[in-house]
């Protein structure tokens, strides 16, 4: 038996690649449809302590620059100081909703926002239509 040591064997990997591509396509088609659900038992909450709903603070600014905070009017020039004094009576955990006319200058709205932040409120939202 003579063996030719100069002969180089060739590996045919085409069938392997074909099988891997078919498995990849099957996995890509099935993966989005897999639904995993694990049932867990949550502990019961305390029924003795109820959460109190804190009423939000509504700030409205019209196109003339008139500011209304919860039905109370403020002047734009002195809003920062007056709102700081008014905010002492309010709960600082309350959400503040700022509604402003779209024709107002951006700086006016940002100065109101800065005054609200200085007064100690952390949850402030700008209200929009839509």
C-alpha positions as a printed NumPy array, in Angstrom:
array([[  0.   ,   0.   ,   0.   ],
       [  1.552,   3.183,  -1.192],
       [  0.475,   6.485,   0.303],
       [  1.204,   9.723,  -1.463],
       [  2.389,  12.166,   1.183],
       [  2.211,  15.125,  -1.195],
       [ -1.539,  14.806,  -1.683],
       [ -3.544,  17.498,   0.163],
       [ -6.995,  16.454,   1.397],
       [ -9.863,  18.863,   0.713],
       [-12.589,  19.38 ,   3.239],
       [-16.068,  19.841,   1.863],
       [-17.845,  22.215,   4.296],
       [-20.728,  23.121,   1.983],
       [-23.203,  20.688,   3.615],
       [-22.254,  22.009,   7.048],
       [-22.859,  25.602,   5.964],
       [-26.204,  24.641,   4.396],
       [-27.398,  22.968,   7.585],
       [-26.283,  25.913,   9.745],
       [-28.055,  28.431,   7.487],
       [-31.287,  26.416,   7.621],
       [-31.066,  26.263,  11.421],
       [-30.39 ,  29.997,  11.568],
       [-33.437,  30.777,   9.39 ],
       [-35.642,  28.502,  11.516],
       [-34.408,  30.212,  14.678],
       [-35.006,  33.691,  13.211],
       [-38.569,  32.793,  12.206],
       [-39.497,  31.144,  15.509],
       [-37.745,  33.52 ,  17.974],
       [-40.226,  36.439,  17.762],
       [-43.113,  34.066,  18.484],
       [-41.657,  32.582,  21.66 ],
       [-43.635,  33.677,  24.715],
       [-42.015,  33.189,  28.071],
       [-44.184,  33.421,  31.128],
       [-43.278,  32.706,  34.674],
       [-45.984,  32.678,  37.287],
       [-44.914,  34.285,  40.529],
       [-46.771,  34.816,  43.749],
       [-46.576,  38.401,  44.992],
       [-46.877,  39.221,  48.671],
       [-50.001,  40.926,  49.899],
       [-49.714,  44.649,  50.546],
       [-50.656,  46.431,  53.707],
       [-54.326,  47.334,  53.691],
       [-54.027,  49.556,  56.742],
       [-51.994,  52.329,  55.094],
       [-53.694,  54.15 ,  52.251],
       [-51.858,  56.453,  49.893],
       [-53.186,  59.975,  49.945],
       [-53.595,  61.693,  46.612],
       [-51.727,  64.974,  46.511],
       [-53.513,  67.524,  44.316],
       [-51.285,  68.903,  41.537],
       [-50.276,  72.544,  41.274],
       [-51.482,  74.121,  38.013],
       [-49.542,  77.092,  36.659],
       [-51.031,  78.846,  33.628],
       [-49.334,  81.643,  31.685],
       [-51.363,  83.511,  29.055],
       [-50.018,  85.488,  26.103],
       [-50.062,  88.783,  28.056],
       [-47.788,  87.279,  30.715],
       [-50.443,  86.886,  33.408],
       [-49.651,  83.959,  35.665],
       [-52.288,  81.984,  37.512],
       [-51.33 ,  79.389,  40.143],
       [-54.282,  77.345,  41.4  ],
       [-56.723,  80.237,  40.761],
       [-54.399,  82.798,  42.348],
       [-52.91 ,  85.522,  40.138],
       [-49.258,  86.584,  40.146],
       [-47.301,  89.26 ,  38.279],
       [-44.511,  88.081,  35.987],
       [-41.97 ,  90.561,  37.377],
       [-42.328,  89.397,  40.977],
       [-43.277,  85.787,  40.37 ],
       [-40.119,  84.195,  41.779],
       [-40.376,  85.774,  45.226],
       [-44.16 ,  85.582,  45.508],
       [-44.293,  81.953,  44.367],
       [-41.561,  81.029,  46.851],
       [-43.707,  82.438,  49.675],
       [-46.876,  80.844,  48.272],
       [-45.142,  77.462,  47.901],
       [-44.503,  77.242,  51.65 ],
       [-48.196,  76.336,  52.037],
       [-48.023,  73.642,  49.333],
       [-46.803,  70.052,  49.517],
       [-43.393,  69.797,  47.811],
       [-44.191,  66.258,  46.629],
       [-47.046,  67.56 ,  44.472],
       [-46.732,  67.504,  40.696],
       [-46.504,  70.934,  39.067],
       [-48.121,  71.336,  35.633],
       [-47.023,  74.382,  33.654],
       [-49.281,  75.473,  30.764],
       [-48.086,  78.386,  28.667],
       [-49.334,  80.116,  25.533],
       [-47.323,  79.022,  22.499],
       [-46.62 ,  82.633,  21.476],
       [-44.675,  83.291,  24.698],
       [-40.917,  83.656,  24.684],
       [-39.03 ,  80.513,  25.668],
       [-37.128,  82.455,  28.316],
       [-40.32 ,  83.408,  30.149],
       [-41.376,  79.78 ,  30.488],
       [-37.881,  78.749,  31.591],
       [-37.81 ,  81.492,  34.243],
       [-41.118,  80.163,  35.633],
       [-39.684,  76.65 ,  35.574],
       [-36.571,  77.857,  37.431],
       [-38.731,  79.561,  40.062],
       [-40.698,  76.349,  40.599],
       [-37.483,  74.355,  40.985],
       [-36.09 ,  76.937,  43.429],
       [-39.24 ,  76.623,  45.514],
       [-38.381,  72.953,  46.074],
       [-40.656,  71.067,  43.701],
       [-39.074,  68.055,  42.007],
       [-41.865,  66.815,  39.739],
       [-42.515,  69.472,  37.108],
       [-44.218,  68.879,  33.763],
       [-44.833,  71.127,  30.777],
       [-48.384,  70.629,  29.505],
       [-49.082,  70.491,  25.749],
       [-52.077,  69.994,  23.498],
       [-51.966,  66.485,  22.185]])
